[in-house]
Amino acid sequence: MLKSKTFVKKTRSGGVMKIVREHYLRDDIWCGSEICTECKQESTVLQKDSCIESDLCSSPHYLVPDTNVVLHQIDVLEDPLIRNVIILQTVLQEVRHRSAPVYKRLKDIIHEKEKHFYTFTNEHHRDTFIEREPGESANDRNDRAIRVAVKWYSHHLDTAESDGLKVVLITNDQGNKEKAEESGLLVYKCEDYIKSLLANPELVDRLALTNDETKDISSSKVLFSEHLPLSRIQMGIKGGTFLQGTFRASRDNYLEATVFVQGEGEETTEVILQGLHNLNRAIHQDVVAVQLLPREEWVAPSSVVLLDEREAKDEDDTEEEEKEKAMKIIADDAARKPTGKVVAIIKRNWRPFCGMLNSSLIKESTRHLFTPADRRVPRIRIETRQAAALLSQRIMVAIDGWPRHSRYPHGHFVRSLGAAGDKETETEVLLLEHDVPHQDFSQAVLSFLPKMPWSITPEDMAVREDLRALTVCSVDPPGCTDIDDALHCKTLENGNFEVGVHIADVSHFIRPGNALDLEAANRGTTVYLCGRRIDMVPELLSSNLCSLRSNVERLAFSSIWEMDDKANIVKTRFTKSVINSKASLTYAEAQLRIDDTNMNDDITNSLRGLNKLAKILKRRRIEKGALTLSSLEVRFHIDSETHDPIDLQTKELMETNSMVEEFMLLANISVAQKIYDEFSECALLRKHPAPPPSNYDILNKAAQSKGLAIHTDSAKALADSLDMAKVDGFPYFNTLLRILATRCMMQAVYFCSGMDSNFHHYGLASPIYTHFTSPIRRYSDIMVHRLLAVSIGADCTYPDLTDKHKQSALCNNLNYRHKMSQYAQRASVAFHTQLFFKSRGIVNEEGFILFVRKNAIIVLIPKFGLEGTVFFDNKDKTGPKLVFDEEGPSLMVEQHTFKIFDKVKVTISLDDSNVQHQKIRMSLVEPEIPGVSVPVPEVGPMAKKPKLDV
């Protein structure tokens, strides 16, 4: 049966085009139920014995949720108790258009066989399709379509074999409910139905609050300004009255945030927000509209560290007003920054948040505060009857709304993650908080893996260069099993050197567009935690078939140069190859071979040749302006039985680290130029923008405090200044300065060459760069391999590869995943640092001041690569006298003045009094200042800015 609509449309050129839309209706679409005898079904989803014990409906029944129930109660639908649910095509389409995250979660539920969720295509069934009536809104038409489908199901399954089975419509729309009842349908409000379930009464806690319910539990006092309507916001942004940007809450001060407004090109404007009223219910990463305050009300960023640790009170905000006054700095016009207030939320970034419950002080109360693990997210008020059981648990909570009358947003309990402090639980929390995909690979993904036993075929050898005879070896950190790269160096008859970088040919195994490829593209990168690795690709590839292990034949993609003894490149070529690595070495093992004059085997001589050339390449890069910066990385020694950290030390870098790095950089630069020459519009490249001059303020002040000047006009000027920056009697000064310089840098990012004209990599002083050398752990490298393979005729292209818009969207995801991976890794280091100091007890160590704040100093402990805050508490005016000089910057505490890079001695210990936020406590030992009181600080590598990442 065919339905069609015909209408005419005016084209841009002024012509008229006839449009015919055809809609096919069928009568052979299955209902999906086991009890049905009419539908000739090959398989069924909905069970015959569909018993969910309910006070409202004692008969077996199927559930049909409407669109709003799916959108707002997805947490409830995910519960194992909720089974045998019919998802109508009308509902699925509406959810898809209104919320991509909920749509993905719904699709995942539908694919779980044990949930018995069935998708019924009611829009193409002859008996359930309806036309939109004149004057009827799209929403009303869809509600009617849902009711028609429910009525059809009720009649369709009303047979002798059904044993009284019912079809229940679940809705929160009172109008829809009344119309359904008038039609004789069995219908319940979602909340009433969930409360009626006998098997899991705790499921009520997972119900999202409606707007009416959030108003009921708010105070009568208006605390926030009303958000402006979208129509007014759009006009204001267009007219320049309002600015649109991303809201980023401060980790150190809950009363301050910054909105980053994108300007033309790469230019961004930062707008400071201070005070609860100006933050106006925005949450970290929301897209907001802000209005600038009059220039005389502009402020400087606060140097005060403020944590929201007061008791929950909606009405009494005098304490906050006092804090807002205290944090404002009287600054000159040069220090003031554009300051504004949030007038509307354009796009919410709400997600389920991990954290812990704070029990209400009122006995028998079901309303409690939830404190998120991320300090940038405000506390959330929820209702739960399980408070006693959840107090020691890490849980997830979702936000439902934030009324004007409430100090805190309102939300609902989602699920428990496990006992707080447990290693497995805390690892799960940090993965969830940093949005790291870590679920097991699905069967659909695994189905595209090669069948074992696998071997290189004659067909493979026919299209590849046989390099198995070369003395190839790999050099990696200890315990590395996902070996991406290997190298070789040999002397040619003409006296030159042949140098090869051989990279695992992952793109041979992962073909474009299949489930394995899509999963790798989504994950973007392998995530390395302390004692755990979250692979981007299944282990069969990452640690076996793609890993360039020694003494096994492996497929590779090789970049081979001919060089003279001055490391000048004479010739470059790229080839698909087969190699057989002769040794898998650690950096230390390779260094021992190079240094041992008694060793003269082929592997050692190859390493010495590589090392000699690498030193020349590095010197040449530095002469061109490449930066040599510094950041402290730590390595844990883990107990083999308990898996607890038993030692902590900073990583030691050797010549072999630099040797490998130089040839990886050379390969990346060579490949970048090749793929850009062949694909000027769709090459996947990596750039490192030059920092804006304001980024160097703290570096300049630090150097000036020692009577030195840092020139930042160019990367070369900065590199030369850092090389010359030395202080007699203070050998660690230059390292500290380079650590600060690292934090001034911008983040390196992937981009598509056809979407950007600025290719320069500031840190490497290279005009072009990409990532080619780590395809096992970075999806960007897989894409670069595909581009390079096409450019040398080793593979064929496909549409998405040359679509610059799709490439650009892919780059955005890769940049996001890469950033989240870095944050997750630092969070893992922070947690294991806490475990280490928990077993070590109190430790006294020397450190250096990195930053000075209005009421604190931030101290770096080089021995542990640890960074922490020493607070000077003067809340009650009885503590030490504090005088902060922003120009220095310096902080006078009583009669002692603290400046950047001053040496101090601190006591380090773990404070676990707050299970939610266990903290490394630092207190001042030297210099001694009588009467200094030190509250518990939050410290650790989480607070550190990323090292320079090329």
N, C-alpha and C positions, 0 to 999 in steps of 0.2 A: 504494500500500500504506500502511495507516494503523496506527501503533502508538499506544496510548493507556494512560494510567494514571489511575486514579480513587482519590481519597482524601478524607477529611473533615478539616476544619480548624475549630477552635473560635474563635469571634469574640470581640471584646472584651466584647460585651454578654452573653456566655454561651451564645449560640446555636451551631448547628452548620452549617457551610457545606460543600457538596459541591464538590470541585475536580476537573475533568477536564483533563488535559494531553494534547494530541494531538501526535504526532510523525510527520510524513509522510516516507515513503521512496519513492525513485524508482529507475527502472532506465535513465533516459535522461540521466544526468549524464556529461558528457564527461571523458575522461582527459587531454585536452590535448596529446597527442603526435602528431607528424607521421607516425609510422610506423603508427599505428593504422588498421585498416580496418573495425573493428566500430562505433566511435562515429561517428554522423553529425554531424560537427563543422563548424560554419560557419567557424571559425578555430582555429588551433593556436598553442601557446606553446612547448612543449618540442620541441627540434630533433631531426631524424633523425640528423644527424651530431653526436653529443654526445661529443666526444673531449676529455677532460682527461687529459693524460699523467700516469700514476701508477704507481709501483712495485708497489702493492698490487693495482690493478685495471687491466689492460691493455685491457680491452674498453670500448667506448662505454658510458656509464652515466649514469643520473639519480640525484641525491642526495635522500634524505628525512631531514632532521634532526629529532630529537625536540625536545621543549620546552626542556630544559635547554641543549641546544646553541644554540638560537636565543637564549635569554636571556643566555647567557654569552659566546657567540662571534659576536655580531652584527657586530663589527669585521671578522672573517674573511669572513662572508657578504657583506659590502659590497664586498669586493675584486672587481675586474673578472674575475679568473680563475674565480671560482666562478659557474657558469652551469648552466642546466637543472636547477633544483631544484624539488621538489614540496613545497609547504607544505600540510600537512593541516589541515582545519578544526579538528580536535582541538587541534593545536598552536597555531593562530592564536587560538583562544578562550582557551587557558591563558595565552598571552603577554599577551593583552589584559587579563586579570584581574590578572596579577602585575607587569606593568611597562608603564605608559603610554608612556614614552620609547622603549623597545625596540619596542613595538607600532607606534609611528609610523614608526620607522626601517624596520621590516620592510615596512610598507605602501608606503613610498617605494620600496623595492627592487622590490616586486612590480609597481609601476607603471612601472619602467624596462624598456622593451621589449628592450633589448640584453642584459639579464640573464637573460631567459627563466625567470622564477620563476612557477610555476603554482599557484594555490590550488585544491585538490581538496576538495569538500564531502563528505568521507567519512561524516560523521554523518547524511547524508540519502540516502546510496546504499544500495540494498537489499542489496548484497553485502558492504558494509564496516561497516555499523552493527552495534554489539553492545550487549547489555544488561549492566548491572552485576550481577555474580554475588553471591549472599549471602556476607557476610563480606569481600568484596573492597573495598579502599580506592579512593577516587576516583582517586588517582594510579596505582594498579596497573591500574585499568580503562582509563585513558587510555593507559598504556604498551601494553596489550594491543590497544587500538583502533589504535594506530600500527602494531603488528606485523601486524595483520590487513590493514590498508590496503596495507602494503608487499608482503605475500604476494599480495594481489589484483592489484596492479600487475605483479608478476613473472609471474603466469600470464596476465594480460590482454595483455601485450606480448610474450609468448613465441610469436612467429609466424615464418614463413619470412622475412618482410620485415624483421624486427627486426635481422638481421645480428649476432646475439649480444649485443644490448643488455641490460645488467643494471640492476637497481634496487638501490641501496645504502642501507641504513639507517645513519645516523651518530648515535652516542650516546656519552655519557660514563658511563652507568650500567652497571656491570658486571653486575648482575642482569638488566637488560633485554637486554644483549648476549648473555648465556648463553641466555636463553629464545629469542631470535631465532635463534641458531645451532641450537638444538634443533629449531626449526621449518623449518630448511633455508634460512634467509634469508642473504643476503650482508650482513654487518654489520661495521663498523670503529669503533674509538674515534676520536673527532674528532682528537685529537692525532696518532695514528698515520697517519690519512689525510692530514692537512695536511703532515706531514713527508714523505709519499711523493710529493708533487707535484713534478714536474721543472721546470715552467715558471717557478715563482716560489718559490725556496727561502726568500726573506726573509719569506714569509707566516707562517712559524713564529713570528716575533717578535710577531705580532698575536694569538697565542693567549692567552686569559685563563688565569691560573693557577687550578688547583683548590685547595680547602682543603688537601688532602694535600701538594700541591706547595709551598704557601706555608710549611707547617711544615718542609719539608725544608731550606729556605734560611734559616731563622731560627736564632739562637743558642740554646743550651740554657738561658741565664739568663732568668728571668721578669722583665720590665721593667715590666709594667703589671698592674693588678688585673683580674680577670675581670669581664666585663659580666654584670649580673644578668639572669635570665630575664624575659621580658615579663610573665608572670603575676604575678611578685612586684613588678614595677615598677608595674603597673596598680593593685594593692592599695596600694602605697606612695604613689602620687599621690593616690588617693582618700582615704587616711588622713592625708595631709599630711606623711608622712615624706620624700617626694621631691617635687621641683618639676620641671615640664616647661617647656622653653623652647628658643629658637633659639641655637645656639652661634655666636658671632662672634669669630673670632681677631683678635688685634691685628696691624696692619700694621707696627708699629714694634718689637714685642717678641714673639718667637716663643714665649716661655715664659708668655705671659699671654693670657687671653681673657675675654669677658663672655658670660653667658647672660641673655637677656632673657625674663623670665617674665611672661606675660600675666595680669593680674589681672582684677578686675571692671571692666566698662566699658572705658575707654581706659587705665586705670592699669597700668603695667608696673613690675616689680621687676628690678633689675640685680644679678646674682650674679657676683662676681669669681672667676676661677680663675687660680691661679698655680702654675707648675711642671709638668713633663712628666707626673708621676704623677697629678696632679689633672686635667689635660687628658684623660688616659686615652684616647688614640687618636681623639678627636673631630676632625672636619674642618669648616672654615668652612661655616656655614649648615646643619649637621646639626641635627636636632631631638633633644635629649638629655634624659635624666633626671639631675638633680643632687641631691646630698645636702649640706645646709649643714653646715659645720664648727662646732665649739663656738665660742661668741662670743669667747673669749680668743684664738682662732686667726684671727680676722678681720683683714684687712689693708687698707691703702689702695692705690688703683691706683698702679702703679709709674710713675716718671718717667724710668726708664732706657730707652734705645734699644738693643735687642739684636737682631742679625741672626744667623741660623743659617748660619755660614760655616765651620764646622769640618769636618774629614775625617770620613767616615762610619765610625762604629764602634758596633756594637750593645752591646758588653760594657762599654766604659769610659764611664761617665756621671758621673765625678767632676767633670769640667769643668762640666757642666750644674748639678750640685749647688752648685758655687761661685757660678755666675751667679745661681741662685735665691736664695742667701743675700744676694748683693750687691744684688739688686733690691728686697728687702723694706725697707719704710720704717717706722721707728719713729714711729708717729703716735698722736695722742690719739684718744679714743673717737669724737669728732665726725667725724674724717676716715676712720675705718674703715667699710668697707662689707661687707654680707653676702658671705661667702666660702664656696666649696664645692668639690665634686669631682664629676666625671662618673662615674655608676655604671652607665649603660646608654645605648646609642644607639637611639632609638625609630625614627628615619627617617633614612637616609643621604641625603646630597645629592651623591653622587659624580657626576661628569661627566667627559668627556675634558678634560684640562688641557693648555694650551699652555705650552711652555718649551723648555729646552735640556738636552742630555746632558752629564754630567760623567764623563769617562772614568775607568775604574778604574785605580788605581795598580798593580794586579797584571797583569803581562803575560799575554796570551792569555785573560784572564778575559772571560766573556760577561755578567757581572753588573756593572751600572753604576748610578749615581745620576742621577736626572732632577730638575732644579730648575725648578719651575713659575714662570711669569712673575708670578703673584700671590703676593706674599710671605706672605699669610695661609694658604697651603696648604703643608704640609710637603713635603720632598723625597721622591721615590718611587723605590724600587729596582726595576729592570727587568732582564730578560735580553734581550740582542740580539747578533747576530753582525754587525751593520752599524755598530758604534760609530765606526769610522774615517770612514765616509762621513757619519755623522749629526752629528759634533762641531760643525760650523759651521752646522748647520741648526736652524731652529725646527721642533719636532715636537709631536705630540699623543700623550699617554699617558693610559690609563685605569687606575683603581685596581681591583684584584681582591680585596684583603683586607688586614687589618692584624693579624697574630698578636700575642699577648701577649709573645712572645720577641723581637720585632723593634723596633728603634729607629725604623724607617721603614715606611710601608705598602708593599705589593708591588703591582706593576702590569704592564702590557704596552704595547708600542709600538702606536700606532694608524696614524699616517701622518705624512709629512713635509709641511711647509707651504711650505718654500723657504729661501733663504739668509737668515741673521740679519742685520739691519741694512738689508735691501732694503725700500724704501718699500711696495711691494705686499705683501710678506710681513708686515711689521709692522702694516699696516692690517688684513690678514686676521686676525692674532693678536688685535688689540684688539676687533675685531668678534665673534670667537668667544668671547673671554674675558668679554665683556659681554653675551653671548647676544642679539646684534642680528641678527634675520633679514635676510639680505642676498642671498639667492639670486635669480636672475632670476625674474621673474613667469612662472608656468606658462601653458601654452596654455589651460588651463581658465579661468584668471583673465582672460587677454587676450581670450577669446571674448566677454566681457560688455562690452567697450568699444564705444562707438558707431562705426558704420561711417563712414569718411571718403569724400568730403567731408561735413562736418557743418554744419548751419545751424539757426537757430532757426525752428521751424515756425509756421504760423498757429495751430495748436492750442495751442502754448506761449504765444503772444501773447494768446490769448483768456482764459487763466486767470491772467495776470500784469499787473502795473501797468507801464505804459510810462514809464520814467524816462530814456529816452535823451537827452532834451533838457537834462537837468540838467548843471551844470558839476561833474562828478564827477572826482576825480583820486586817485591812490594815492601814498603816500610810504613808501619802503622803504629797506633798506640797499643799497649798491652791488652790482650783479650779481644782484639777486633776480629769479628767473624764475617762482617759484611765489607769485604775488601773491594773497593771500587777501582783502584788504580795500581799500576805497576810501571816500572821504568827500566830502561836499558841504556847503556852507553858503550860504544865500541869505536876503536880507531880505524879510520879508512886508509886505503893505500896512499892517498894523496896527502895524508897527515891531518886531515880534518877529522871531526868526530861525527858519528851518527848517534843521535839521541832520540829515544822514543818514549812517549807517554801512552800507555795502553789502558784503555778504560773499558770496564765491563759493558758488554753490548746488551743492555737491558731491553732496548727497543726491539730486539729480535724476538723476545718472548712476550712482550706486551704490545699487542696490535691495536691500532686506533679504533676507538668507539666501542670496544667490547666491555663487559662488566668489570674485568680486571683493570682496564685502562681508566674507566670512569671512577673506580674506587681510589686508584692511585692519584688521579687528578684532584679528587676531593680532599684526600689526606694531605697532599702537597709535599710532605716532608716526613722523614723518620724523626721521632722525638726520643732523645736520650735522657733518661732520668738516672738517678743514682741507683744502680743495681737492677735497672729495667730498661728495656728498649721497646718502643711502640713502632713497629715496622710500617713503612709505607706500602710495601709489597709483601706477599706471603713469604714465610721463612724458607720454603723450598727454593725460591729465587734469591732472597737476600743473603742467606748464609750458605747456599750450596751452588746451584747451577750458574748464578751470575757472579758469585764471589771468586776473585782471582787467586784462589788458594794455590799453594805450591805443589808441583809434581802432578798436576791434573791439567788436561787440555780444556781450554775455555775460549769462548767467542769474545772478541774484543773489537773496539773501535780505536784505531791507532792514529796518533799525530806524530809524525816523524820529521825531524829536521836534520839537515847537514849544517854543522857549525865549524868555524875555524877556532883556533886556540884562544881567540879574544871574545868568544861567545857571539860572534856576528853570524846571523843566519844567512846561509848561502842558498838553501833550498828548503821548501816546506811541502809536505804531501800528507794526505789523509787517506786511510784505507780501512776497510773492514778486514779483520784478520783472525787468525787462530794462534794462540800463544800457549806456552807451557812454562809457568813461573818456576824458577829454580830455587827460590827461597822466599818465605814469608817472615820478614824480620820486624822487630820492634825498633823504635827510634834508638834506644840504648844499644841494642845488638848491632845495628848498622854503624853506630858511632864507634863502638869497640873495634869493629873490622877496619874502619878507616884509620883509626889511631894506632892499631897494632902493626908495627913495621914488619913483623914476621909473617903476616898473612899477605899472600900475593896471588890468590886464586882469581878466577874470572869474575866471580860476584864482587869480591872486594875491589878489584881494579875498576870494575864498572862503577861502583859507588864512589871511588876516589875521583874518577873522571866527572861524574855528575856533580860532586861537591865542589870541585874546582870551577866548573862552569857556572854553577849556581851562585858562587860568591861574586863572580864578575857581573852576572845578571842583576843581582841585588844592588851592588854598588852603582850600576848604571841607572837602575830605577830610582834610587835615592837621589842621585845627581839631577834627575829630571824633576824631582819634587815629590816623590812618593813619601808618605808619612810612615814613621816608625813610632807607633803609639804603644801604650801599655795598659794592661788590665790584669788583675790577679785572678787566676783560675785555681780552683782547689781540687784535690783528688782525695777521695776517702778510701781507706783500707777497711774492707768489710769482713767481719767474722764469718767463716764458712758455714757455721752451724746456726747462729742466731740471726745472721744477716744484719747485725747492728754495726755501725761504724766504730772502729777501735782506734783509728788514727786519722788525722786530718793534716794535710800539708799542701802548700802551693805547688803547682806544676812547674817542673824544671824544663826549660827549653834548651835543646841542643842544636848543634850545627845541622844535624840531619833533619830536624823540624824545618829549618829554613831551606834546606836543599829540596825537600819535597815540595814545599810551598812555592818556591821559585818556578819549578817546572809545571806545577798546576796552573800558576798564573799565566805562564807563557802559552800553555795549551789553550786556556780560556780566551786569551787575547787573540791568538791565531785563528781559532774557530769563529770568534765573534766577527772578525773581519771577513772571513770566508762566507759565512751565512748572510752577512749584510750585503756583500757584493752580489750574491745570487738572489736574495729576497729583500730588497731595500724597503718594502712596505710591510713585511710581516716577520722580520727577524725578532726573536725573543732575546732581548739584551738586558744588561744590568747596569744601572748608573748609581753614582753616589753624589748627590747635590752638594755644592759648597755651602757651608753653614752661613746664615746671616750674621753680620758683624756683632749683633747683640748677644749671640751665643757665646762669644769669647769674653764677655764682661768678667766672669768669675776667674777665668784664666789670667786675664790682664791684671786684675786686682791681686791675685796670688803672686804673680811675678813682681809686681810693683812693691809688694810688701818686703821683698828681698832686694830691692833696688835694681831690678832687671826689667827689660822691655821685651815684649813679644810682638813680632810683626805678623799680621794675619791677612796681608793683602792678597796672598796666594798660598797655595799648598807648599811651594818651595820656600817662600819667605817664612812660613810657620815652621817647616822642617829645619831650616837653618837656625832659626831662633831657638828652637828646642835643643839643637845640638850644642849651642853655645851657652845655654842656661845652666850654669854651675855655681855652687856656693861652697867656699872653702870650709872644710870641716863638716860638711853635710852631704855625704855621697849619695844618700837616698833622695835628695831633693829633685834631681832630674827625673827619677822614676815617678815621684808624686806629681810632678808637673805634667808628665805624659799621661798619667791616669786622668788628671783633670781635662787635658786636651781631648782625650777620647770621649769624654762626656759632653763635649761641645759639638761633637759631630752629628750630622743628620743620619737617618737610617738609609742604607743602600736599598734600592728597590728594583724589581723586575718591571720591564715595560716593553711595549711593541714598537718597533722602529717607525712604523707608519703613523703612530699616534703622538710622537714626540720628536722634537728637533734637537734636544739637548742630551747628548750621549755621554758626556764626560764623566769619568770616575775620579772624583776629587782625591780620595785616599790613596789610590794607586797611581795617580797622575797619568792615567791612560785615556786616550781619546775614545776608546771603544772597549767593551768588556761583556762577557757573558759567563754562564756556568755550564761547563761541559763535563767536568771530571768526577761527578758523584751521582750517577743516575740511579744507583741502588737506593739512595736516601733522599734525592731531590727530584721532583717531577719536572722542574724547569729543565734539567739536564736531559731528560728523556725527549722533551720537545726539541731541544737543540740538536740532539742526535738525529732526530727525524729530518730536521731541516738540512743538516750536514749530509746525511745519506742521500737525500734528493739532489743536493747540489753536486755530488760526485757521481751520480748515476747509480748508486747502490740500492736505491729503493724508489718507490713511486709516491707521488704526492696524493693528497686527498683534500676535499673542500675546506674543512675546518683549519687545516694547516696554513692556508693562505688567506684566511679571513681575518683581517686585522682587528675587527671589532670583537670577534670571539677570542682572539689572542689576548687582547687587552683585558677582557673580562677574566680570562684565565690568570693573567698576571695579578689582577686584584686579589683573587683568591689565594694565590701563592704567597703574595706579600703578607696577607692576613695570617695564613697558617704558619708562615715562618716567624712572624712576630710572636704569635701565641706560643709557639714551640720554645722560643727563647725564654719567655716568661715562665712557662711550666718547668723548664730546666732549672731556672734560678729558684723557683719555689721548692723544688725537690732538694736542691743544695741547702736551702734554708732549713727545711725540716730535718735533714740528716745532721746539719750543724747542731740543731737543738738536741737530737739524740746523743750526739758526741759529748756535748757539755753536760748532759744529764748524767752520763756515766763518769765524767771527769771531775765533777764537783766545781769548786771555786778555783779560778786560775787568774794569776796576775801577769799581765803582759804590757809591753810598751807599744805605743801607737802614735800616730800623727793626726793632727786635726785637718780634716779635708774641707769642712764647711763650718761657718759660724752662723747661728740663728739668734733670734731675739731672746730666747730663753733656753738655748741648748747649744752644744757643740757636737759635731758628727766626727767620729774617730775611726780611722782605719788601722786595723791590726795586721801588719804585713805577714807575720808568721802564719796566720790562719786564713788570710785573704778575707777577713771578716770586717764588716762595717757596722757601727752602732752609734746610738745617740746617748749622750749624757745630758740629762735634763737638770736645770737649776730651778727648783720649785719656789715660787714666791707668791702663791695664790692668796695666802692669808696675811700677806704683808709682814710676816715675822721671819721670813727666810732671808737669804743674802740679798744685798742690794745689787741690782742688775742695771748696767748702763750699756746699751747697744749702739754701736757706731756703724751705720750701713756703708759708709764710704770705705772703711778699712778693708773688709769689714772686721770688726773686733767686738768682743763682749767683755766688759769689765764686771767681774764677780768679786764683790768687796773691794780689795785693793789689788787683785790680780787681773791682768788683761790677757785674754786668749785671742790668738790670731791664727790664720791659716798656716799650716805646716808646723805649728808648735809641737814639740814632743811632749807627750803626757804618759802617765802610767795609770792603767785602769784595772779594776777587778771585773772578771767576766764570769757569769754564772747563769744558770737557767732558772727563770721564774715560771713555774707551772701552776701558779695559783688560779689562773684563768685558762681552763682547758681549751677554750675556743681560740684564744690567741696566746699560746705559749711564747715567751719572749726571752731573748738573751738580755740579761740585765747587765748594764755597765755602770759602774760607779767610780768616781775619781779617787785615785790614791795619791798621785803626785801631779802637780803641786798640791800641797795640803792647804785647804781653805776651811777654817773653822766655821761650823754652822751650816755647811752646805747639805741640803737634803735632796736625795735623788729618787724620784718616783720611777716606777718600772717603765723602761722604754721598749719600743718595738724596733728590732734591729734585724740585720741579716742580709745576705746577698740578694734577697727579693728587692731590697730598696735600691740596689745598684743599677745604674744605667748600663745598657748592653755594651760589650766591648765592640771595637770597630769591626764590623762584619762585611767582608768584601763579597 
